[in-house]
Amino acid sequence: MSSQLPPFFPLRAGRVHEVCGPASTGFSAIAAAVAGGRALWVQEAWLADMLTPAGMMPLLDPAKLLLARTQNQTDSLAVAEEALKDGSLSLVVLEVTRPLDLREGRRLQLAARAGGTTGLCLIPEGMGSNAAETRWRATPIFDPAQGDSTLMRWEIIKNKSGTIGAWHVHWDAQTHRLHVVPPVGERPGSAGTPE
Amino acid sequence: MWFPRLASDRVLRARPSDAPFVIAARTGSTELIHCLNPAAEQAGLHRGMRMADARSFCPDLLSQPADLPRDTRFLRGLRRWAERFCPWVGFEGTDGLVLDITGSAHLWGGEAALLADMRARLARANIDVRLGAAGTRGAAWALAHFAPQDTAEDGLLALPVAALRLAPEIVTGLQRLGLRSIGDLTASPRAPLARRFGPDLLLRLDQALGAQPEPVTPEAEPPQFSTRLTFPEPIGLEADVMAATERLLAPLCAKLAAQDMGARRLCLTLRRVDQASQQVELRLAAAMREPTRILPLFQRGVAEVDAGFGIDQIRLEAVQTEPLPVQQIGPQVASPDRLADLITRIGTRIGLENIQRFLPADSHIPERSFLIAPAAFSEAQGGFHAPRPRPIRLFPPEPIHASGAQPPARFRWRRMTLTTARATGPERITPEWWLPDDNWRSGLRDYWKIDTREGRRLWLFYTPQNPGWFVQGEFA
C-alpha cells in the first residue's frame, strides 16, 4: 500500500473541475476534506437525494459543510459563481442537472480564478463542459479484503494540463488520508471473479 | 393633560361619526363600556355600564371592542407630539400626560396662551382633552380631572377629596367623616388623619400642596434607526442611488454604533416622483454596522429598482437590530465575518433560509439523525456520531424485487443487475412510535449493507412486518 496521492490531486486550486460516475459524492467529500477549510455544497431544492452527515463523517467533518438549496440551475450557477469569487471557502461543489454551455463554464472558471477557490461540478455521465480543468470518473470497487472499505477507481478522463490515467484509491478513516493502492490480483470489478 | 375619551377618540378620528359610539371591553363574561363619546353620554350611557343595558337604552349604538395596545401606542404618539411644548413629558396613568412647563411657558406667551394653544390644536385633531396647570403635579392632576375649565390654582381647595388620587375606600371614609373638600382636609389636624387612614393620604395631600416633591420623569425616546434624504431634483442612475445610500448609511451606522447595536435587516425605501415607492430589503446573515461592508450588499437590490420618472426621496431603516457589542478584533475573527458576508450575498438571491448546515440530532431513524438548520441562524456544532457505517446519500426508498428475510443474491436496481458479494447486517431499526411518520408505516426495518460485485455499496432494508425489499442509500 503506497501512500502518495494520485497526480493532479488535490485538485488544482483556482480552477473548476468536474467529476462523474457513481462514486462522485465520495470523491467530492474527499476533495473537500483534502482541501481543508469550509466547503459549500450547492444543490437544487427539488432533488430528493439527501446528503447525510453520518455518512460523510469518516471522510469530512460535517460541521465544515454549508449547503445551499436553490430553485433552479440558474440560481445554482449564480450562487456558485458568487461563492467561488469570494474566496472565503476552500471548495464549492455544484450539482449540475443540465449541461453547462461554454459561457457558463467559462464564467465559473473565471470566478474560481478570481477568488482562488476550487470548484467541483458533479455532472451526470457525458454532460461535461469544455471549460473544465480536469474531469474525473469515480466508480466504487468491490474490496474482497475489507468490509468497511472505500475502495474506488478514480480515472482522469480529461485533463487540460497533463495526461490522463486511472488509480485505485482507498480512504483511511482513522488517519484521514487517501492512499493509492495497486489493483491486487484480478481486477475486482470484472465479472465472474472467484471469492 | 387628561384625555377622558382617548380610546373612542382614537377610533373616531379614523371614522368620524356623530352617532352614539362606545368602546366595549370584555371583563370575564360580561361586556362593559370602556369609553364613550359625548353623543353616547347624552343618550344616558356611562362608563362601566353593561353593553346589554346600553343597547336597550340606545338601539342604534355603534360599538367596537377595546384595543389597549393601540391605545397605548396612540398615547405614545401624543407624548411625542407634546414634546413641541416642553422637553419634559411623561405619562400619567394610561390616559394622561404630564408636562413640566417650568421655563418653557414664556416661549408660548405665558401659561394661559400655552393652554389655549394646546386646546386649540387638540380640538382641531378631534381629541377631547382636559387641561390643568398648577405648581405641583398633584394639583395639576386634580384641576384637570375635577375642576371646570380654566380654574385658577387656588380653586384647588374647593375640589372634592377624590381629586387627591386616593384609593376609593379612603375617599368614602373621608366623606363619612364629613371631610368633603381638600380645604376641609387641610383645616383638620394631621395626626388623627394619619392614624385613621395611613400615610398615603397625607403624602397625596402634601404632593398636591407642594410640601412634598413629585418629579416628572420624561420618557426616554426609543432610538430610531432610520435616516432619509430628499433630493431637490429626482435621480435615476444606479450610481446616484448607491451614492445616496452611502450617504444615508454613514449616519445610520453611527447611530447603531452609539447604541452598541447591529442591523440584521435593512429596508431601503425609494419614493418616486409619481408617489409610488419601492423597497429594497436586505437581510444580513450576521448583525453588522460597517457602512463599507453593507453598501456593496445593496448593489443587487438597487439594480433591480425601476426608477420611473426619477426618485426624489430615499429612506433607510434598520428594521431589525440586534445587540452587537464591541469585540476585540484579531486575525481569527476576520474569517467568519467574510463568510457571513458571503452568506448574506447569496441569501439575497436564494433566500437566507436556503443556506443551511447540518446539526446533530438524537435519533436512530436515518432521516432524523441530523437536522438541517439555516446557517445564518445557527452555530456550527460538532458531536455527530454514527455507531455503524451510514450511507453518504439517502434517497426515498426504491423497491426492488426480492423475497425472504435474507438479502437477495442478485437484484435489479435502476436498470442495473447487481450481484451481492458481501452482505453486512441486519441492523434492526424500529420506528419512533411517538412521532407519526408516514414513511415508517410499514413497521420495523432490517437494514443491510450490500457490497455488490459491480462495486456499488448500497443500503437495503427489509420490512419483516410487511415483506418487501427497498434500496435507501448509497455508501461512499
Interface residues (C-beta under 8 A of the other chain):
Chain A: P22 A23 T25 G26 A29 R38 A45 A48 D49 M50 L51 T52 P53 A54 G55 M56 M57 P58 L59 D61 P62 A63 K64 L65 L66 L67 A68 R69 T70 Q71 D75 A78 V79 E82 A83 D86 S88 L89 T139 P140 I141 F142 D143 P144 G147 D148 S149 T150 R153 W171 P188 G189 A191 T193 E195
Chain B: S335 R338 L339 D341 L342 I343 R345 I346 R349 I350 N354 I355 Q356 R357 F358 P360 P366 E367 S369 F370 I372 A375 A380 Q381 G382 F384 H385 A386 P389 R390 P391 I392 R393 L394 F395 P396 A421 R422 T424 D451 T452 R453 E454 G455 R456 R457 G473 E474 F475 A476
